[in-house]
Amino acid sequence: MDAEFVNLTAENLSEEHLCCIIRSKKRHPGVEAKRQWLSERLGEGHVFRKLNAKATVFIEYAPLETAWVPVIGDNYLYLYCLWVSGSEKGKGYGRMLMEYCLSDARNQGKSGVCMLGAKKQKAWLSDQAFAKKFGFETVDTVGSGYELLALSFDGTKPRFASTAKNEIIPNKELTIYYTMQCPFVYQNVETIKKYCEENEVPVTFCPVDSLQKAKELPCVFNNWAVFYKGEFQTVNLLPDMTSLQRILKK
């Protein structure tokens, strides 16, 4: 079964699809932005492993020291995303991918694996109930209800950076921090930008374009974070304007 999976490398990155948005002909700008982001991360130990088929079945993780998230810890892996959708569900692929990540961590002599979660499951975060079946547990929290989950091999625990617990910024207008790690981010930025222009809604977009910026973010973050009236709102993408409108009504 292991032969059905492939890891992205510098050699195959330009040819392999990236799971979330699969195009057979016309290239998608979000996918190409993600591809460029990945090209700069693979040399840092970043892993993107996927089913060798046109399907949304993949896991993505990196050494915590080089993971673009405001999480601090020694010798951990950070799990960005584990996703299985559509007709591929129920075939054990999620378990295989998680087991691969955990085995990789142990083989590298890592202290454990951590990931972003929440008291209540969020739409754009990996299934935390699934992760807890492998022994992940909450090791840190922030006031908005988000949690840091970890599976420790040696008793040590990672933590959110102190800045991530602030959840407040001086800017009162709609403010969005983002990286191009997720293929959906590009189109989400464009959609929100258009809506705000048409409805005269002030908005600030803050590209997180360095590891230092990511580690010092004023909130939890996986690849996207939204503030309004100076207060942190969500790490969920806003694929429809109904979600954005709910935030703007607060």
C-alpha positions in Angstrom: 0.0 0.0 0.0 2.9 2.3 0.7 3.8 2.3 -3.0 0.6 4.2 -3.7 2.0 7.3 -2.1 4.6 9.8 -3.4 6.6 12.6 -1.7 7.1 15.8 -3.4 10.8 16.7 -4.2 12.6 19.4 -6.0 12.7 17.0 -9.0 9.0 16.2 -9.3 7.4 19.3 -7.8 6.7 20.9 -11.2 4.9 17.9 -12.5 2.9 16.6 -9.6 -0.6 17.9 -8.7 -1.0 19.4 -5.3 -4.2 17.7 -4.2 -6.6 20.5 -3.1 -7.1 22.1 -6.5 -6.6 19.6 -9.4 -6.4 20.9 -12.9 -5.7 18.8 -16.0 -4.9 21.7 -18.4 -5.1 25.4 -17.4 -2.8 26.2 -14.5 -4.4 27.6 -11.3 -2.7 30.7 -9.9 -3.2 29.5 -6.3 -1.6 26.1 -7.1 1.3 27.8 -8.8 1.8 30.1 -5.8 1.7 27.1 -3.5 4.2 25.3 -5.8 6.6 28.3 -5.5 6.2 28.4 -1.7 6.9 24.7 -1.5 10.0 25.0 -3.7 11.5 27.2 -1.0 10.5 24.9 1.9 11.5 21.4 0.7 15.2 22.0 1.5 14.2 22.8 5.1 12.8 19.3 5.7 9.2 20.2 4.7 7.3 17.0 3.7 4.3 16.9 1.3 3.2 13.3 0.9 0.2 12.4 -1.2 -1.7 9.5 -2.7 -0.4 8.8 -6.2 -3.7 9.6 -7.8 -5.9 12.6 -8.7 -7.4 12.8 -5.3 -7.4 15.0 -2.2 -5.4 12.6 0.0 -2.2 14.1 1.6 -0.2 15.1 4.7 2.0 18.1 5.0 4.5 18.7 7.9 7.8 20.3 8.7 10.4 20.7 11.5 8.9 23.0 14.0 12.0 25.2 14.0 11.3 26.0 10.3 7.5 25.8 10.3 5.8 29.1 9.5 3.6 29.1 12.6 3.9 31.0 16.0 4.7 27.8 17.9 7.8 27.2 19.9 9.4 23.9 20.8 12.6 21.8 20.6 12.9 19.0 18.1 9.3 18.6 17.1 7.5 18.2 13.8 4.6 20.5 13.0 1.7 18.9 11.2 0.1 21.6 8.9 -2.5 19.5 7.2 -3.8 15.9 7.0 -6.7 15.6 4.5 -8.7 12.8 2.9 -11.9 13.7 1.1 -14.5 12.4 -1.4 -14.6 8.8 -2.4 -11.2 8.1 -0.9 -12.6 8.3 2.7 -12.8 5.1 4.6 -9.9 3.4 2.9 -7.4 3.8 5.7 -5.4 6.5 3.9 -5.6 8.9 6.8 -4.2 6.4 9.2 -1.4 5.5 6.8 -0.4 9.1 6.4 -0.4 9.8 10.1 1.5 6.7 10.8 4.1 7.7 8.2 4.5 11.1 9.9 4.9 9.6 13.3 7.3 7.0 12.1 9.3 9.7 10.3 9.4 11.7 13.5 10.7 8.8 15.5 13.3 7.8 12.9 14.6 11.4 13.0 14.9 11.2 16.8 12.2 13.9 17.2 10.6 14.6 20.5 7.1 14.5 19.0 4.6 16.0 16.6 2.2 18.9 17.2 -0.6 20.6 15.3 -3.2 23.3 15.6 -6.6 22.4 17.0 -9.5 24.0 18.8 -12.0 23.3 21.5 -14.6 23.0 18.7 -13.4 21.6 15.4 -12.8 24.3 12.7 -13.6 23.8 9.1 -10.0 24.5 7.8 -8.1 22.5 10.4 -7.3 18.8 10.3 -9.6 16.5 12.2 -8.4 16.7 15.8 -10.6 13.8 17.0 -8.7 11.6 14.5 -5.4 12.9 15.8 -6.4 12.2 19.4 -6.9 8.5 18.6 -3.1 8.4 18.1 -2.5 10.0 21.5 -2.4 13.7 20.6 -3.5 15.9 23.6 -3.9 19.6 24.3 -0.7 21.1 25.6 -1.4 24.8 25.2 -4.4 27.1 24.6 -5.3 30.7 23.7 -8.3 32.8 24.8 -10.1 32.4 21.5 -10.5 28.6 22.0 -7.7 27.4 19.7 -5.4 24.7 21.1 -2.0 23.3 20.4 -2.2 19.5 20.2 0.9 17.4 20.6 2.0 13.8 20.8 5.1 13.8 22.9 7.6 10.9 22.7 9.8 12.1 25.6 7.6 14.2 27.9 8.6 17.6 26.5 5.9 19.9 25.3 5.8 22.7 22.6 3.9 25.9 23.2 2.4 28.9 21.5 4.7 31.8 21.1 3.8 34.5 23.6 2.8 36.9 20.8 0.2 34.4 19.6 -1.7 34.8 22.8 -2.1 38.5 22.3 -5.0 38.2 19.8 -5.1 42.0 19.5 -3.6 44.4 17.0 -3.7 48.3 16.8 -5.3 48.3 13.4 -9.1 48.4 13.7 -10.1 47.7 10.1 -10.4 44.2 8.6 -6.9 42.7 8.6 -5.8 39.5 7.1 -2.5 37.7 7.6 -1.7 35.0 5.1 0.9 32.8 3.3 0.6 31.2 -0.1 0.9 27.7 1.5 -2.7 26.8 0.8 -3.8 26.9 -2.8 -7.1 28.4 -1.8 -5.5 31.5 -0.3 -4.8 33.3 -3.6 -8.4 33.2 -4.8 -9.7 34.0 -1.3 -7.5 37.2 -1.2 -8.8 38.2 -4.6 -12.4 37.6 -3.7 -12.2 39.5 -0.4 -10.3 42.4 -2.1 -13.0 42.7 -4.7 -15.8 42.6 -2.2 -14.2 45.2 0.0 -13.6 47.5 -3.0 -17.2 47.2 -4.2 -18.6 47.8 -0.7 -16.1 50.4 0.5 -14.8 48.2 3.4 -11.3 49.2 4.5 -9.0 46.1 4.5 -5.4 45.5 5.1 -3.7 42.4 3.7 -0.5 41.3 5.5 1.6 38.7 3.6 3.6 36.6 6.0 6.7 36.2 3.9 9.4 35.2 6.3 9.9 32.7 9.1 10.5 35.5 11.6 7.2 37.1 10.8 5.4 33.8 11.1 7.0 33.1 14.5 6.0 36.6 15.8 2.4 36.7 14.6 -0.1 38.2 17.1 -2.4 35.1 17.0 -2.6 31.4 16.2 -2.0 30.7 12.5 -1.8 27.8 10.1 -1.6 29.8 6.8 -4.4 32.4 7.4 -5.7 34.6 10.2 -8.4 37.3 10.3 -8.7 40.3 12.6 -11.5 42.9 12.9 -11.9 45.9 15.2 -8.4 45.0 16.4 -9.5 41.5 17.7 -8.6 38.1 16.3 -11.6 36.3 14.6 -10.6 33.1 12.9 -8.0 31.0 11.0 -10.8 29.8 8.7 -10.6 31.0 5.1 -13.7 33.0 4.0 -14.6 31.3 0.7 -18.0 32.9 0.6 -18.9 36.5 1.5 -21.5 35.4 4.0 -18.7 34.4 6.3 -17.1 37.8 5.9 -20.3 39.6 6.3 -20.9 37.9 9.7 -17.5 39.1 10.9 -18.2 42.7 9.6 -21.5 42.8 11.6 -19.7 42.3 14.9 
